[in-house]
Amino acid sequence: MNDPATPAGTPPRLDPEHWFYRRLILPWARTMTRYHRLTLTGAPPPRGPCIYVALHGAGYLVVDLVLACYMLGWKEFHETGQGFTGLRIVAADSKIEKAIPGLPVVKQFAGTIGTSEDACVAVLERGEQLLVTPGGMREAQPARDFYRLRWDGRYGFVRLALATGVPIVPIAIVGGAEAYPGFRWKKLSFWSPVPLPARFDMAVGEPIPVERAPEGLRDLDVVKPIHTLARERTQALYDGLRAARRERGP
């Protein structure tokens, strides 16, 4: 996976032919999508660089977000050998990593990257995609209103789009909170380590075009309208999926 042309400090390119993906990650992801009966609706996923935005996933290992990545960037390649688009989850370090030996190495090897703006821009500019959860740890807690976005003041994904001129694509995946039920005690969150066979429903929204405007990165008059539009469209996807699940029943 090392690329001699990759500048120092930039995440190396993903190698979809590596045994780690072919023999481990992709078969596991396909098995889990079948286990959770995951369905995907909405606009077709973009082929080029973009920034997907979503609610932070549920559970210790956010399997719902991992499966969303599989559906968007890996499934077609896994099944046909075609259509691979490098897709990475942007994630800050968490306390859970210290509790699971080897998890940081696995995350890095699998393509997860940190929140460094320089690294994210470099990945987008070479044609890869990012999945960003602007709410972060605000949303990573069991709650009655789990599927409510908490993005106030979280403008980083908009600045990435303005810096690179790539579109923002709302996505939603519902079912994680049901598959990994949990509870809170003071500031601690506890999730079931065993996935229940809850159905996952996923939707992709229409891309929101963003013109490249590096001069507007710190201008809230430029940033806020894009942020508001992305949040409203993403929340609408979650609300729509939940309404459809209530009408359809278990």
C-alpha positions as CSV (number, residue, x, y, z in Angstrom):
1,M,0.0,0.0,0.0
2,N,3.0,2.3,0.1
3,D,3.2,4.8,-2.7
4,P,6.5,6.5,-3.3
5,A,4.7,9.4,-5.0
6,T,2.7,10.1,-1.9
7,P,4.0,13.2,0.0
8,A,5.1,12.7,3.6
9,G,2.3,12.9,6.0
10,T,-0.4,12.0,3.4
11,P,-2.3,8.8,3.9
12,P,-1.1,6.1,1.5
13,R,-3.4,5.1,-1.3
14,L,-5.8,2.2,-0.7
15,D,-4.9,-1.0,-2.5
16,P,-8.1,-2.9,-3.2
17,E,-6.2,-6.0,-4.3
18,H,-4.5,-6.5,-0.9
19,W,-5.3,-9.7,0.8
20,F,-6.6,-7.7,3.8
21,Y,-9.5,-6.5,1.8
22,R,-10.0,-9.5,-0.5
23,R,-9.9,-12.2,2.1
24,L,-11.0,-10.4,5.3
25,I,-12.7,-7.1,5.2
26,L,-14.9,-7.4,2.1
27,P,-16.2,-10.9,2.8
28,W,-17.0,-9.8,6.3
29,A,-18.8,-6.7,5.1
30,R,-20.9,-8.6,2.6
31,T,-21.9,-11.1,5.3
32,M,-22.9,-8.3,7.6
33,T,-25.0,-6.5,4.9
34,R,-26.9,-9.7,4.4
35,Y,-27.2,-10.3,8.2
36,H,-28.7,-6.8,8.6
37,R,-30.7,-7.0,5.3
38,L,-29.2,-3.7,4.3
39,T,-31.1,-1.8,1.5
40,L,-29.8,1.2,-0.4
41,T,-32.1,3.8,-2.1
42,G,-31.7,7.2,-3.5
43,A,-29.3,8.8,-5.9
44,P,-26.4,6.8,-7.4
45,P,-23.1,7.2,-5.5
46,P,-20.8,9.6,-7.2
47,R,-17.7,8.2,-8.9
48,G,-15.4,11.1,-8.3
49,P,-14.1,12.8,-5.2
50,C,-16.8,13.9,-2.8
51,I,-17.6,14.4,0.9
52,Y,-20.3,12.1,2.3
53,V,-21.9,13.5,5.5
54,A,-23.8,11.4,8.0
55,L,-24.8,10.9,11.6
56,H,-22.1,9.3,13.7
57,G,-22.7,5.5,13.8
58,A,-23.9,3.4,16.7
59,G,-22.0,0.8,18.7
60,Y,-18.3,0.5,19.7
61,L,-17.1,-0.2,16.1
62,V,-19.7,1.9,14.2
63,V,-20.5,-1.1,12.0
64,D,-23.4,0.8,10.3
65,L,-20.9,3.4,9.0
66,V,-18.5,0.7,7.9
67,L,-21.2,-1.0,5.9
68,A,-22.2,2.3,4.4
69,C,-18.7,2.6,3.1
70,Y,-18.9,-0.9,1.7
71,M,-22.1,-0.1,-0.1
72,L,-20.8,3.2,-1.5
73,G,-17.2,2.5,-2.4
74,W,-16.5,-1.3,-2.3
75,K,-19.5,-3.4,-3.1
76,E,-19.4,-3.2,-6.9
77,F,-15.7,-3.8,-6.9
78,H,-16.0,-6.8,-4.6
79,E,-18.7,-8.4,-6.8
80,T,-17.5,-7.4,-10.3
81,G,-13.9,-6.3,-10.0
82,Q,-14.9,-2.9,-11.4
83,G,-15.9,0.5,-10.1
84,F,-13.5,0.9,-7.2
85,T,-13.5,4.4,-5.6
86,G,-11.3,4.9,-2.6
87,L,-13.5,5.9,0.3
88,R,-12.3,6.7,3.8
89,I,-14.0,7.4,7.1
90,V,-12.6,10.5,8.9
91,A,-12.4,9.7,12.6
92,A,-10.8,11.2,15.7
93,D,-9.0,9.0,18.1
94,S,-11.2,7.5,20.8
95,K,-10.9,5.9,24.2
96,I,-12.1,2.6,22.8
97,E,-8.9,2.2,20.8
98,K,-6.9,1.9,24.0
99,A,-9.1,-0.9,25.2
100,I,-8.9,-3.1,22.0
101,P,-5.3,-4.1,21.2
102,G,-4.3,-3.6,17.6
103,L,-7.4,-1.5,16.7
104,P,-5.5,1.7,15.8
105,V,-3.3,-0.3,13.4
106,V,-6.3,-2.0,11.8
107,K,-8.1,1.3,11.4
108,Q,-5.1,2.9,9.7
109,F,-4.5,-0.1,7.4
110,A,-8.2,-0.2,6.4
111,G,-8.0,3.5,5.3
112,T,-9.5,5.4,8.2
113,I,-7.8,8.7,8.5
114,G,-7.7,11.4,11.2
115,T,-9.2,14.8,11.3
116,S,-6.1,16.7,9.9
117,E,-7.3,19.2,7.3
118,D,-4.1,18.8,5.3
119,A,-4.5,15.0,5.0
120,C,-8.2,15.3,4.1
121,V,-7.5,17.8,1.4
122,A,-4.7,15.7,0.0
123,V,-6.9,12.7,-0.2
124,L,-9.7,14.6,-2.0
125,E,-7.4,16.3,-4.4
126,R,-6.0,12.9,-5.6
127,G,-9.5,11.7,-6.4
128,E,-10.6,9.8,-3.3
129,Q,-13.8,10.2,-1.2
130,L,-14.4,11.0,2.5
131,L,-17.1,10.0,4.9
132,V,-17.4,12.7,7.6
133,T,-19.6,12.6,10.7
134,P,-19.7,16.3,11.7
135,G,-21.5,15.6,15.0
136,G,-18.7,13.3,16.2
137,M,-18.9,12.2,19.8
138,R,-21.9,14.4,20.4
139,E,-23.9,11.8,18.4
140,A,-22.0,8.7,19.6
141,Q,-24.3,8.2,22.6
142,P,-27.4,6.0,23.2
143,A,-30.4,8.4,23.3
144,R,-34.1,8.5,22.5
145,D,-33.4,11.0,19.8
146,F,-30.4,9.1,18.5
147,Y,-31.1,9.9,14.8
148,R,-31.1,13.7,15.4
149,L,-28.1,15.5,14.0
150,R,-26.0,17.6,16.3
151,W,-23.9,19.7,13.9
152,D,-24.0,23.1,15.5
153,G,-20.7,24.9,15.0
154,R,-19.2,21.9,13.1
155,Y,-18.1,23.6,9.8
156,G,-15.0,21.5,9.0
157,F,-16.6,19.5,6.2
158,V,-17.8,22.7,4.5
159,R,-14.3,24.1,4.6
160,L,-12.9,20.9,3.0
161,A,-15.5,21.3,0.2
162,L,-14.6,25.0,-0.3
163,A,-10.9,24.2,-0.3
164,T,-11.2,21.5,-3.0
165,G,-14.4,22.2,-4.9
166,V,-15.9,18.7,-4.4
167,P,-19.6,18.2,-3.7
168,I,-21.1,17.3,-0.4
169,V,-23.4,14.2,-0.5
170,P,-25.9,13.6,2.3
171,I,-26.3,10.0,3.3
172,A,-28.3,8.3,6.0
173,I,-28.2,4.8,7.5
174,V,-30.9,3.7,10.1
175,G,-30.8,0.6,12.2
176,G,-27.5,0.9,14.1
177,A,-29.1,2.0,17.3
178,E,-31.5,-1.0,17.1
179,A,-28.8,-3.5,16.3
180,Y,-26.5,-2.2,19.0
181,P,-28.8,-1.1,21.8
182,G,-27.1,0.8,24.7
183,F,-27.5,3.0,27.6
184,R,-25.7,6.0,29.3
185,W,-24.4,6.3,32.8
186,K,-23.2,9.8,33.6
187,K,-20.7,10.5,30.8
188,L,-20.2,6.9,29.8
189,S,-21.9,5.1,27.0
190,F,-22.4,1.3,26.9
191,W,-23.4,-0.5,23.7
192,S,-24.2,-4.2,23.1
193,P,-21.1,-5.9,21.8
194,V,-23.3,-8.4,19.9
195,P,-25.2,-7.2,16.9
196,L,-28.9,-8.0,17.0
197,P,-30.5,-8.9,13.6
198,A,-32.0,-5.4,13.1
199,R,-32.6,-4.3,9.5
200,F,-30.4,-1.5,8.1
201,D,-31.9,1.0,5.7
202,M,-29.7,3.4,3.8
203,A,-30.3,6.4,1.5
204,V,-28.1,8.6,-0.6
205,G,-29.2,12.2,-1.3
206,E,-28.5,14.4,-4.3
207,P,-25.0,15.9,-4.3
208,I,-24.7,19.5,-3.2
209,P,-22.3,21.3,-5.6
210,V,-19.7,23.5,-3.9
211,E,-17.5,25.8,-5.9
212,R,-13.8,26.0,-5.0
213,A,-13.3,29.1,-2.9
214,P,-10.3,28.9,-0.6
215,E,-10.8,32.6,0.2
216,G,-14.1,31.8,1.9
217,L,-12.9,29.1,4.3
218,R,-13.2,31.4,7.4
219,D,-16.1,33.5,6.1
220,L,-19.2,32.4,8.0
221,D,-21.4,34.1,5.5
222,V,-20.1,31.6,2.9
223,V,-19.8,28.6,5.2
224,K,-23.1,28.7,7.1
225,P,-25.6,28.5,4.2
226,I,-23.8,25.4,2.9
227,H,-23.7,23.9,6.4
228,T,-27.4,24.5,6.9
229,L,-28.4,23.0,3.5
230,A,-26.3,19.9,4.1
231,R,-27.7,19.4,7.6
232,E,-31.3,19.9,6.5
233,R,-31.0,17.5,3.6
234,T,-29.2,14.9,5.7
235,Q,-31.8,15.1,8.5
236,A,-34.5,14.8,6.0
237,L,-33.0,11.5,4.8
238,Y,-33.0,10.1,8.3
239,D,-36.5,11.3,9.0
240,G,-37.7,9.8,5.7
241,L,-36.1,6.4,6.4
242,R,-37.5,6.2,9.9
243,A,-41.0,7.2,8.7
244,A,-40.8,4.4,6.0
245,R,-39.7,1.9,8.6
246,R,-42.7,2.8,10.8
247,E,-45.1,2.4,8.0
248,R,-43.6,-0.9,6.8
249,G,-43.2,-2.4,10.2
250,P,-40.6,-5.0,11.4
